[in-house]
Amino acid sequence: MILTVTPNPSLDRTYEVPALDRGEVVRATGERMDPGGKGVNVSRAVSAAGVATLAVLPLGGVPGELVATLLRDQGIVAVPVPVAGHTRSNISVAEPDGTLTKINAPGPELSDAEAESLLAAVGAGSVDADWVACCGSLPRGLDPAWYAALVARAHEAGARIALDTSGPALLAALAERPDVVKPNAEELAEAVGRPLSTVGDAVKAAEELRELGARSVLASLGADGQLLVDASGVHFASAPVTSVRSNVGAGDASLAGFLAAGGAGPQALAAAVAHGAAAVQLPGSVMPTPADLVPDAVTVTSQVPMDRPLTEPAV
């Protein structure tokens, strides 16, 4: 069972438009409303893969009620932690060429009591979990060290930890030795304090995160593929993508594929890339099902192209 934690969930509205013309009335050609937040997306993708999941998240107000209803409608078992503030609503505008404009609300501020209730819910659920995926930014009111406390509590319950966050929260949690951290190229660059322009730069940065405490690093390099750096060495995987419809939640789908495939080794890396490649070709934050995956299209190698320039260098 994979338990997910989303400290700052959202109600996500996605609009597909012919073009985003600033200052004009734009008529959408398609729209979706989904339960959002990185951990929520992981639960949705894990469930689509046929793996049991439990989603722990703070919810408040009418948007929070909608998130709970949408999760229930999708067959996701949720453990809502009531909070006084309203769950945030996010808007994404997707254009035909793959350009995505996102407007993310700040979300509620959690009290000390609400933060502790969230930790307690995770601790209780972790007893039956194989993995705990801690995902996303922290809401107002939570100190960067909150994720470190969560990693420690989940480890005490016997679960393995996958952490997908960035900035001070990521660096603070590394001391508690999470089993997997999942940064993208920009988050890697931020963590090590320097730009990354090649695959080799990303490998070096991932190795530095391992030196700081991460047991393994699953790093997304966007269109270039993904890296897995762990005690056994370095593996690189990629897959062709014919068209990008929306990249909302693609990284979350990748993490879900990685964990559902065991959370270690080249086979799990291949599953991560297959899920990510499928997700970007779906609308909004739709999570891929097994029917959407093309595992034979994924290439995995230990011969990492260290000198290959990144399509989108991280600064």
C-alpha positions in Angstrom: 0.0 0.0 0.0 1.2 3.5 -0.9 0.2 6.3 1.4 0.5 9.8 0.1 0.7 13.1 2.0 -0.3 16.4 0.4 0.2 19.2 2.9 -1.2 21.8 0.4 -3.9 20.2 -1.8 -6.0 22.0 -4.3 -9.0 22.0 -6.5 -7.6 22.1 -10.0 -9.4 23.6 -13.0 -7.8 23.2 -16.4 -8.9 25.0 -19.5 -7.8 24.2 -23.1 -7.8 27.3 -25.3 -6.8 28.0 -29.0 -4.4 30.7 -27.8 -3.9 32.7 -24.6 -4.4 36.4 -25.7 -3.7 38.7 -22.7 -6.5 41.2 -22.1 -9.0 39.4 -24.5 -12.0 37.2 -23.9 -10.8 33.7 -24.5 -13.2 30.9 -25.1 -12.1 27.5 -23.9 -12.4 24.4 -26.1 -12.3 22.0 -23.2 -12.3 22.1 -19.4 -11.7 19.7 -16.5 -11.9 19.8 -12.7 -9.7 17.5 -10.7 -8.5 17.0 -7.1 -5.0 18.4 -7.1 -1.8 18.5 -5.3 1.3 16.4 -5.9 0.5 13.7 -3.4 -3.1 13.5 -4.6 -1.9 13.0 -8.1 0.4 10.2 -7.0 -2.6 8.5 -5.3 -4.7 8.9 -8.5 -1.9 7.4 -10.7 -1.2 4.6 -8.2 -4.9 3.7 -8.0 -5.1 3.7 -11.8 -2.2 1.2 -11.8 -4.2 -1.1 -9.6 -2.2 -0.5 -6.4 -3.8 0.2 -3.1 -3.4 3.8 -1.9 -4.4 6.1 1.0 -4.4 9.9 0.6 -3.8 12.0 3.7 -4.5 15.7 3.3 -5.8 18.7 5.1 -9.2 20.0 3.7 -11.3 23.0 4.4 -14.3 24.9 3.1 -16.3 24.3 0.0 -13.3 23.6 -2.2 -12.1 21.0 0.3 -15.5 19.3 0.1 -15.3 19.2 -3.7 -11.8 17.7 -3.5 -13.1 15.0 -1.1 -16.0 14.3 -3.4 -13.8 14.0 -6.5 -11.5 11.6 -4.7 -14.3 9.5 -3.6 -15.8 9.4 -7.2 -12.4 8.2 -8.4 -12.3 5.4 -5.8 -9.5 7.0 -3.8 -9.6 6.3 0.0 -8.9 9.7 1.6 -8.1 10.6 5.2 -9.1 14.3 5.4 -7.7 16.3 8.3 -10.2 19.2 8.9 -8.7 22.7 8.8 -10.2 26.1 9.4 -9.0 27.7 6.2 -10.3 27.0 2.7 -8.5 24.5 0.4 -6.9 26.5 -2.5 -8.2 26.5 -6.1 -5.6 26.5 -8.9 -6.1 27.3 -12.6 -4.2 25.9 -15.6 -4.5 27.2 -19.2 -3.3 24.8 -21.8 -2.5 25.9 -25.4 -2.3 23.5 -28.4 1.5 23.8 -28.7 1.9 22.5 -25.2 2.4 25.9 -23.5 0.9 25.8 -20.0 0.1 28.8 -17.9 -0.6 28.1 -14.2 -2.1 30.3 -11.5 -1.6 28.7 -8.1 -3.3 30.1 -5.1 -1.4 30.2 -1.7 -3.8 28.0 0.2 -4.7 28.2 3.9 -2.4 28.8 6.8 -2.3 25.8 9.2 -2.2 26.2 12.9 0.2 24.3 15.1 -2.7 22.0 16.2 -3.7 21.3 12.6 0.0 20.6 11.7 0.2 18.1 14.5 -3.1 16.5 13.5 -1.7 16.0 10.0 1.5 14.4 11.4 -0.6 12.1 13.6 -2.8 11.0 10.7 0.4 10.1 8.7 1.9 8.3 11.6 -1.3 6.2 12.0 -1.6 5.4 8.3 2.1 4.5 7.9 1.8 1.4 10.0 0.1 -0.4 7.1 2.1 1.3 4.3 5.0 0.0 2.2 5.7 3.5 1.0 4.9 7.0 2.2 5.1 9.6 -0.6 5.4 13.1 0.9 4.7 15.5 -2.0 4.5 19.2 -2.7 5.1 22.6 -1.2 4.3 23.3 2.5 1.3 25.5 3.3 1.7 28.7 5.3 2.1 27.9 9.0 4.4 24.9 8.5 8.1 25.2 9.2 10.5 23.7 6.6 11.5 21.2 9.2 8.0 19.7 9.1 8.8 17.3 6.3 11.9 16.2 8.3 9.6 15.4 11.3 7.2 13.5 8.9 10.1 11.4 7.4 11.2 10.5 10.9 7.7 9.5 12.1 7.0 7.4 9.0 10.4 5.6 9.3 9.6 4.8 12.9 6.4 3.1 11.7 8.5 1.0 9.4 7.5 2.6 6.0 9.9 3.7 3.3 9.8 7.3 2.3 9.6 9.1 -1.1 10.0 12.8 -0.9 9.0 15.2 -3.7 9.6 18.8 -2.5 12.1 21.5 -2.9 14.0 24.4 -1.3 14.6 24.5 2.5 12.0 21.8 3.1 14.0 19.3 0.9 17.4 20.2 2.5 16.0 20.0 6.0 14.5 16.5 5.4 17.7 15.0 3.9 19.2 14.6 7.4 16.4 12.1 8.1 17.6 9.9 5.2 14.5 9.6 2.9 14.6 6.5 0.8 13.9 8.4 -2.4 13.9 12.1 -3.3 12.5 13.2 -6.6 13.7 16.6 -7.8 13.4 18.1 -11.3 16.4 19.8 -12.9 15.4 23.2 -11.5 15.0 21.8 -8.0 18.4 20.0 -8.3 20.1 23.3 -9.3 18.5 25.1 -6.4 19.5 22.4 -3.9 23.2 22.5 -4.9 23.3 26.3 -5.6 24.6 26.3 -9.2 23.2 26.0 -12.7 23.0 22.6 -14.5 23.6 22.6 -18.3 24.4 18.9 -19.0 23.2 15.4 -17.9 26.5 15.1 -16.2 25.9 18.2 -14.2 22.6 16.7 -13.0 24.3 13.4 -12.1 26.9 15.3 -9.9 24.1 17.3 -8.2 22.1 14.1 -7.5 25.3 12.5 -6.0 25.6 15.5 -3.7 22.0 15.0 -2.5 23.0 11.4 -1.6 26.0 12.7 0.3 23.6 14.9 2.3 21.4 11.9 3.2 19.1 10.8 0.4 19.4 7.1 -0.2 18.5 7.4 -3.8 17.6 10.3 -6.2 15.1 10.0 -9.0 15.7 13.2 -11.0 13.4 14.3 -13.8 15.2 16.2 -16.7 12.0 17.0 -18.6 12.1 16.1 -22.3 15.6 14.6 -21.9 14.5 11.8 -19.6 15.2 10.7 -16.0 18.1 9.7 -13.8 18.2 7.2 -11.0 21.3 7.6 -8.8 21.6 5.2 -5.9 24.1 2.9 -4.1 24.3 0.7 -7.2 25.3 3.5 -9.5 23.6 5.7 -12.1 21.0 4.8 -14.7 19.5 7.0 -17.4 16.1 6.5 -19.1 14.1 8.2 -21.8 11.1 7.7 -24.1 9.9 9.5 -27.2 6.9 11.7 -26.9 5.0 12.6 -30.1 3.0 15.5 -28.7 2.7 17.3 -25.3 -0.9 18.1 -24.3 -0.4 19.0 -20.7 2.5 18.5 -18.3 0.4 19.0 -15.2 1.0 16.1 -12.9 3.5 14.4 -15.2 6.2 14.3 -12.5 3.7 12.9 -10.0 2.7 10.2 -12.5 6.4 9.3 -12.8 6.8 8.9 -9.1 3.7 6.8 -8.9 5.0 4.5 -11.6 8.4 4.3 -9.8 6.8 3.3 -6.5 4.2 0.9 -8.0 7.1 -0.9 -9.7 8.9 -1.4 -6.4 10.7 2.0 -5.9 14.2 0.7 -6.7 16.4 -0.2 -9.7 16.3 0.1 -13.5 12.9 -1.6 -13.8 11.2 1.0 -11.5 13.0 3.8 -13.4 11.6 2.5 -16.7 8.1 2.5 -15.2 8.6 6.1 -14.0 9.5 7.2 -17.5 6.6 5.3 -19.1 4.1 6.9 -16.8 5.6 10.4 -17.3 5.6 10.1 -21.1 2.0 8.9 -21.0 0.9 11.7 -18.7 2.1 14.6 -20.8 0.0 13.3 -23.7 -3.3 13.4 -21.7 -5.5 16.5 -20.9 -5.3 18.5 -17.7 -4.0 16.4 -14.8 -5.4 13.1 -16.0 -3.3 10.3 -14.7 -2.4 7.5 -17.1 -3.9 4.0 -16.9 -2.0 0.8 -17.9 -3.7 1.1 -21.4 -1.9 4.5 -21.9 1.6 3.2 -21.2 4.1 2.2 -23.9 6.8 0.4 -21.8 8.6 -0.9 -24.9 9.3 2.7 -26.0 11.5 3.3 -22.9 15.3 3.0 -23.1 17.3 2.4 -19.9 21.1 2.5 -19.8 23.9 2.6 -17.4 26.0 4.3 -20.1 24.9 7.8 -19.1 25.4 10.5 -21.8 27.2 12.8 -19.4 28.1 15.5 -22.0 24.6 15.8 -23.5 23.3 19.3 -23.1 20.0 19.6 -21.3 17.2 20.8 -23.6 16.1 23.2 -20.8 19.2 24.1 -18.8 18.4 24.7 -15.1 19.6 28.0 -13.7 
